[in-house]
């Protein structure tokens, strides 16, 4: 029987597991965040205000500080001050949660848990909820039943439910957490999981999810090819073939899937706005909004409130009765420019630079590198996006950042131990 893990390691894995596990169930996801934040605040009091040490810990805290600071600067003259200030203050819990997770990791290491063992525990905690999402969605596709309720939407909704259609975008972005650890095992297992995820992403019907999973497939093919151009082309070809076969089957068997494909293909007939689900007016209005507020934007979550002032007279997204417009810009760069301005975008880019350098430490360990790949897919700019300052995406961003930097920090500890053992 394996040696029992100390409590800090178990607590760390449990809290990181619970965040994505509870995300589909409304506000219940705040429970593990609150527990982690309380641990973080307690750590700061106990250590007389000293922040967790180590390069990866500093990168994590600086990245989350940039997220909060961009929101703070945008709130100064926000068009909807209550929304922007509330969002900024709520984002502070992400910093506290990260401190709590770093403190638990440090305590587990001090208790004698090997860094490699703890890294494997975090890999399992991250992959298990994503596997549940996939299994639940496949069950819904086969039976119409899901933990999120019946499939009464125009697409597969899975564990999130028919009134919260986030399955496609989030599953595609987080799929590396499930697929990358399988790179170290038999290829048939990786192939079976890949096809399962591909099926769910296609049937979930979110074209942003399709683009994200295409990027995941390309990155996976590159990883499998190991520098060989011929192998890369072969793996890309295999992924394309699988996608075409499954998409063709879905086109024939699902009326809703056929409708979404036909709408996408409308771009070839000059109906670009139809293909983009009516987003062209949103992007044009976002450009006008940014031009009027270039430095610190209209304030986070203030997009819908500022929208009518900059929209065209015939803009279909304007709700004249409520005086609001589209909820967000549906594109990460436009969201940051309109809601946080050039100052906010600069902070995000500075954080991205720090994170990129931190990610290089785990690149030769696929399982540990998976959160970094998921982060890249989540913020990939050539796509449409959910709102990054909304509650669910903000939580996922914080969770992924924490998981990724913990893996890099554990790898640094492992490297230091190995170096010390070399005679």
N, C-alpha and C positions, 0 to 999 in steps of 0.2 A: 504493500500500500504506500502511495506517495506521501511525503511529509505534508502535514497540514499547513496551509498558507496562513501567515499572520493576518490579523484583522485589517490593517491598513490596505493591504493588497486586495483583499476581498471587497472592502468598502469601495475602493477605487474602481474595480471592475464592475461592481453592482451599479454604482451611480452612472458610469459611462454606458452600461447596458440599458438602463432604464430610460435614458433620454430619448433615443430613437424608438424604443419599445412603446413608450407612452405618447409619443408625438401625435399619432393619429387620433388620440382620445382627448381632444380639446385641451383644457387647461390643466389636466392631470400631469402633463409634462413639466409643469412648474415645480412639482414636488421634489424630484431629484436635483433640479437647478437650485431650489431654495436650500436643500440639505447641503449641497456642495458650497453654496455661497456662505452659509453659516459657518461651515468648517474653515473657509477662507478667511472670514472676518475674525474668527477665534484665533487662527494662526497669527494674523497680523497683530492682534492684541498681545498674544503670548510672546511673540518675538520682538516686541517693542517697535512695531512698524517696519521691520526689515522684510523686504520682498524676497521671494524664493530666488536662490542663486542658480547660476549656470547659464550658458549661452542660449540654449533652447528655451529655458524659462523666460529669459529676457525678451527673446523674439516674440514669444506668445503674448506676454504682457504688453509689449509695445504695439503689436498688431491690434489687440483688442482696445488699447488706449487710442489708437488712430481711429478705430470705428466709433468710439464714444466721442472723441474730440471733434470729428467731422460733424456729428450730430449736434454737439454743443455750439460750434461756430454757426451752424445753420439756424439754430433756435434764437439767436440774438434778435433778429428782426423778422421772424417767421410770419407767414401769412395766416397760419393757424397756430398761435403760440402754445395753446394748451396741448395740442397733439404733439408738437415738436419737443417741448420741454418734458412732457410725460415719457415720450419715447427715449429721450436721452437719459433721463434718470433711471428708467427701467433697464437700459443697456449696461448700467453699472453692475448689475447682478452677474453679467457675463465675466467681468473682471474678477469679481469675488469668487465665482465658481471655478475659474481657472486657477486662482491661488489655492483654493481648497484641493483641487486635483493634484497640483504640484506638491502640496504639503503631504498628501497621502502617499504619493509616489516616493518622496524623500523618506518618509517614515518606514515604508515597506523595504526600501533598500537598506536602511539602517538596521532593520530587523533581520537582515540576512537573506532576503529574497534575491535570487540571481536576476540580473537585468534581462537576460534572455528569456527566463521563465515568465517574468512580468510582462514582457513584450508579447509573448504568445497568449497570455491571458487577455490582453487588450485586443489582440486580433480576433479572438473568439467572441469577446463582448461586442465588438463592432459588427462582426459578420452575422451573428445569430439573428438579430432583429430583421436584417435585410432578407435573410433566408425565409423568415416567417412571412414577410410581405409577399415574397414571390409565391410561396406555397399557398397562402391564402387567396391570392389573385388567380392562380391556376384553378383552385377549387371553385372560385366564383365563375370562372369561364366555363367550367364543366357542369356545374350544378345550379348556378345562379345565386348561391349562398356564400356569404363572407362574414368575417368578424365585424366588418363595417356595415353589414346589412345586405339587402338584396341589390342586384344589379339593375336598378331602375333608371340609370342614366344612359346617355347615348354612347357610353364607352365603359370599359372596365374601370371600376372605382376601387376595388379591393378593400383593404383594411381602413382606408380613409373615409369611406362612405360616399354615397352618391351626391351629397351636398358639399363635398370638399374634394374636388378633382385634382389632387396633387400627386397621385400615385406615379403617373408617367414621368414628370420632370424630376421628382425627388429620387425615385428608384433608379432612373438612368444615371443620375449624378453620383449616387451612393453605391452603385453596382460594383465599382472596383474593390470595395471592402469585402465583397463576397468572392469575386473572381480572382483577384491577385493572389490571395493565399493559396489558391488551388494551382498556381503555376509550379509549385514545388511537389505536386503529386501526379498521379496518372492523367494523361491527356483526355481520356474518355470522361473522367469526372469533370474536368474543366469544360469540355465540350457540352456535356449534358446540362450543366448549370448555365452556360452561356445561352444555349437554345431556350431554356426555361425563362431566363430574364428577357431575352429578345422577344419571345412570344408575349409576355406580359406588357412590355414597353409598347409593342405594336398595337395590341388590343386596348391599351389605356388611351390611345388616340390623341395624345398631346404631341403636336409636331415639334415643340421644343424638346420633348423627351426623345423623339426620333433623332434630332440633330445631336443631342448629348450622347446618346448611345452609339451613334456613328463615330463620334470622337473616341469614346471608350473602346470601340472595336478597333479603330486605327491604332490607338496606343497599345492595346493588347497584342495586335499583330506585330507591332514594332518590337514589343518585349519578347514575343515568341521567336521572332526572326533572328535575334541576337546579332545584328549587324549585317546579315546576309540580305542583299536586295532581292535575290530570287525567292528566298523564304518569305520575305515581307510581301511580295506580290502574291505568292501562293496563299498566305494566310488572309490577306485582304480579299482575294478572290473567293476563298471559302466563306468568309463572313458575308460578302455580297450575295453569293449564291443562297446561303441560308436565309438572308433577309428577303430576297426575291421570292423564294419558295413559300415562306411563311406569309409574306405580304399578299402574294397571289391567292393563297388559300383564304386569307382573311377577306380579301376583296370579293371573292365568290360567296363566302358563307355569312358575312356580316354586313347588313345594310348600313349600319352606322360607320363602320370602318370604310366601306366603299364611298360614302358621302364625304368623309374627311380626305380621302385620297383624291377624289374628284375636285374638291375645293382647292387642294394643293396644286393640282395640275392646271387649274384655271390660270395660273401665272403665265403659262405658255400661250394662252389666248389673249394676253394683254390685260387680264383682270387681276393685276397685282394686289390690289387692296382686298379683293375677295380671297385670294390665296393667303393673305396675311391676317385674315379674320378681322378686317377693318382697322388695322393698327396704323395705317398711313396718316390719318388725321391726328392720331395721338402723337406720333413722332414729329409731325409738322408743328403741332402746338407746343411740344416739348422744346423744339428749337427756338420758338418765340419766347417761351418762358425763360430759357437760359440766357438769351440775349438781354432780357430785362433784369435778370439777377445773376450776373456772371461770377461774382466773387464768392458768395456763400449760399446761393440758391434761395428757394422759397421756404426752406425748412423741411426736415425729414417728415414724411407722411403728410405733407402739405400740398402735394401735387393735385389731388382732386379738388381742393378748395381754391387753388389758384387757376385751375384749368379754364373756367368759363371766361375769365378776363382776356385770355390770349387765344381762345379758339375762334375759328371762323363762324360766321352767322349760321351756317347750315351744318355745323359739326354734329354728327349723330350721337356723340358721347356726352353732350351737355344735358344735364337734368335741370331744366329751368325752374322747376318747382322747388328743388332743394338747393339750387345755386351751386351745384358741384359738377364734376366731370369725371373722366376716366380715373380709376383708382391709383394707377402708377404708370410709369413710362414703358413698362414691358421690355426694357433693355437696360442692362446694368450701367453702361457708360452714360446713357441719357438720364437714367435715374440719379446717378451721382452728380451729374452736371446740373440738373434742374433742382434737385433737393438740397445738395450740399455745395454746389458751385465748384469753381476751380480749386479752392482751398481744400474741399473735401476730396476731390479726385486726386490732388497731389498727396494727401495723407494716405489714401488707399494705395497709390502707386509706390510710395515709400515703404509701406508695410509689405507690399508684394515683393519688393526687392529684398527685404530682410528674410522673408519667408522662403524665397527661391534659394538663397544661399543655405538656409537651415535645412532645406529638403534634401540637399545633395548627400548628406551623411547616410541616408537610408536607401539610396538608389539601388544598391546591390542586394537588398533584401526585399523581395516583392511584397511580402506580407506586411512588413513595417512601412513600406513606401505607399501602400494603398490609400491611406488618408490624404496624402499629398496629391495623388492622382485625382481623387474625388474632389478636392478643393479646386484643382485646375478645371475640371469639367463643370463644376458648379458656377464658376465665374467666367467661363469661356465667353468672350465678348461677341463672337459672331453667332448669336442666338437670341431668342427672346427669353425673358426671365420672369420669375415671380419677384415680388418686391423684397429687396434685400434688407430693408429696415422694418419689414413686417415681423410679427412674432415668430411664426414657424421657420422662416428662412434665417432670421437672426439667430434663433436657437441652433439650427443646423450648422450655420457658419461658425458659431462659437464652439460647438461640440467638435466639429471637424478640426478646427484650429488646435483645440486642446489635445485631441487624440494624436494629431500629426506631430505636434511639438513634443509630446510625451514620448512618442516613438523615437524621435531624433535624440532626445535627452537620454533615453535608455541605451540607445546605440553608442552614444558618447561615453557613458559609464562602462559599457561592455568593452569598448576599445581601450579605455584607460586601464581596466583590470587586466586585459590581455597583454598590454604593453608592460605593465608592472611585473607580469609573470615571466617575461622573456629574460633569460639570464644575460 
